[in-house]
Amino acid sequence: MFDFANSGYTTLVITAIFNAYFVSVVAGNATWSTLAWTGTLSVSYALVMLVGPVLGAYADIHARKKLLLLITTVGCVLFTAGLALVGPGDIWLAAVLVVVSNFFFSAGENLIAAFLPELARGRSLGKVSGWGWGLGYIGGIVSLACSLAYVTWAQGKGLGASQYVPVTMLITAVLFALASLPTFLLLRERATPNASVSVGLTQAFQRLAATLIHVRHYKDLAWFFLCLTVYQAGVQVVITLAAIYAQQAMGFTTRDTIELILVVNFTAALGASLFGHVQDRIGHRLAITLTLVGWLAMVLLAWLARDRTTFWLAAQLAGLCLGSSQSAGRALVGYLSPAARRAEFFGLWGFAVKLSSIIGPLSYGLVNWISGGDHRLAMLFTGVFFLGGLALLIPVNVRRGRRRALRVTQPANAV
């Protein structure tokens, strides 16, 4: 249910509505507007990179995942609602609100992921992760559908984007708050705190440092983190710039874009739910390989697209790959992580994803800016990240990594 709840934020703010609104209305389609958007996201992801792993280690030691998740949820809801105040020219206000709201969203994403190994056995991680991602896309669909209904009504009344987009931010915040309630009312934290460890972040820093020093003991997980960082850079380009590409390169309107992303969410939900079962059958490594090949095909199709039909096909392929690759990556991290350090390693997972969220979109923004606004060239460049991911996946030995994870029995506070 939390995957359902938080997906509205990333779907409407990062992927479908506010990103394009930032470029076209807030920044007035300036030549630097796409770079400004990707730079704003990069700042928030850099903050999560610094805090996320330590937050995860702290949550492990003190069994505070649920409490910290509540704090990050409240923060994201409040600052998302604040985006309703942003109008034309309010670049700094928009940037600050996006940085803070996305920081809270991303930190919460790490914390909820750390519950996964508590809820599923090793052979079912892919399936349960797929259920979560699939339900998450359904949450995105609900948020998009509510926003589309309002946007259609507003446009019928003659209102412009500067009038109806802020209201969609309020819709996003309210739905996030309401849909997250079952998590805080029903989800039980199974971890137990270690009473011998004093409250504070010092031990979390020590434990994180120990993990980094001894990362050679988790060689396959370390290789996968590197692989994940590279291919997720390409995935993050699609997530953060899909609406901008649709409007700037293909001439889509806000309503066109919402309708496109709405259908893509159905495709992504299907991909995440079905591929989770496939992943458990064919193996994590092969599953991720197939999704990366699919991503490469999507990039080429989007680059070649000159008509809406071709671009719609590329978008649906992106949806299938998005759902399956996100689910597969999260499941493999859980599969290779020692039980005593789950939140910590999911903090590192978040670190890798957030690093990719800086590298991918920022590189797109730079290519777009240097080329004088050539979105097609920037999209083609994105294929480099998926090729790199395929190359870095080769050294990962899933069986060996799983055996190593099962052999680790040290307690959660060990450094």
Stockholm file with secondary structure:
# STOCKHOLM 1.0

chainA/1-415         MFDFANSGYTTLVITAIFNAYFVSVVAGNATWSTLAWTGTLSVSYALVMLVGPVLGAYADIHARKKLLLLITTVGCVLFTAGLALVGPGDIWLAAVLVVVSNFFFSAGENLIAAFLPELARGRSLGKVSGWGWGLGYIGGIVSLACSLAYVTWAQGKGLGASQYVPVTMLITAVLFALASLPTFLLLRERATPNASVSVGLTQAFQRLAATLIHVRHYKDLAWFFLCLTVYQAGVQVVITLAAIYAQQAMGFTTRDTIELILVVNFTAALGASLFGHVQDRIGHRLAITLTLVGWLAMVLLAWLARDRTTFWLAAQLAGLCLGSSQSAGRALVGYLSPAARRAEFFGLWGFAVKLSSIIGPLSYGLVNWISGGDHRLAMLFTGVFFLGGLALLIPVNVRRGRRRALRVTQPANAV
#=GR chainA/1-415 SS CHHHHHHHHIIIIIIISHHHHIIIIISTTCTTHHHHHHHHHHHHHHHHHHHHHHHHHHHHHHTCHHHHHHHHHHHHHHHHHHGGGCCTTCHHHHHHHHHHHHHHHHHHHHHHHTTHHHHSCGGGHHHHHHHHHHHHHHHHHHHHHHHHHHHHHHHHTTCCHHHHHHHHHHHHHHHHHHHTHHHHHHCCCCCCCCTTSCSSSHHHHHHHHHHHHTGGGGHHHHHHHHHHHHHHHHHHHHHHHHHHHHHHHHCCCHHHHHHHHHHHHHHHHHHHHHHHHHHHHHCHHHHHHHHHHHHHHHHHHHHHCCSHHHHHHHHHHHHHHHHHHHHHHHHHHHHHSCGGGHHHHHHHHHHHHHHHHHHHHHHHHHHHHHTTSCHHHHHHHHHHHHHHHHHHHTTCCHHHHHHHHHHCCCCTTCC
#=GC SS_cons         CHHHHHHHHIIIIIIISHHHHIIIIISTTCTTHHHHHHHHHHHHHHHHHHHHHHHHHHHHHHTCHHHHHHHHHHHHHHHHHHGGGCCTTCHHHHHHHHHHHHHHHHHHHHHHHTTHHHHSCGGGHHHHHHHHHHHHHHHHHHHHHHHHHHHHHHHHTTCCHHHHHHHHHHHHHHHHHHHTHHHHHHCCCCCCCCTTSCSSSHHHHHHHHHHHHTGGGGHHHHHHHHHHHHHHHHHHHHHHHHHHHHHHHHCCCHHHHHHHHHHHHHHHHHHHHHHHHHHHHHCHHHHHHHHHHHHHHHHHHHHHCCSHHHHHHHHHHHHHHHHHHHHHHHHHHHHHSCGGGHHHHHHHHHHHHHHHHHHHHHHHHHHHHHTTSCHHHHHHHHHHHHHHHHHHHTTCCHHHHHHHHHHCCCCTTCC
//
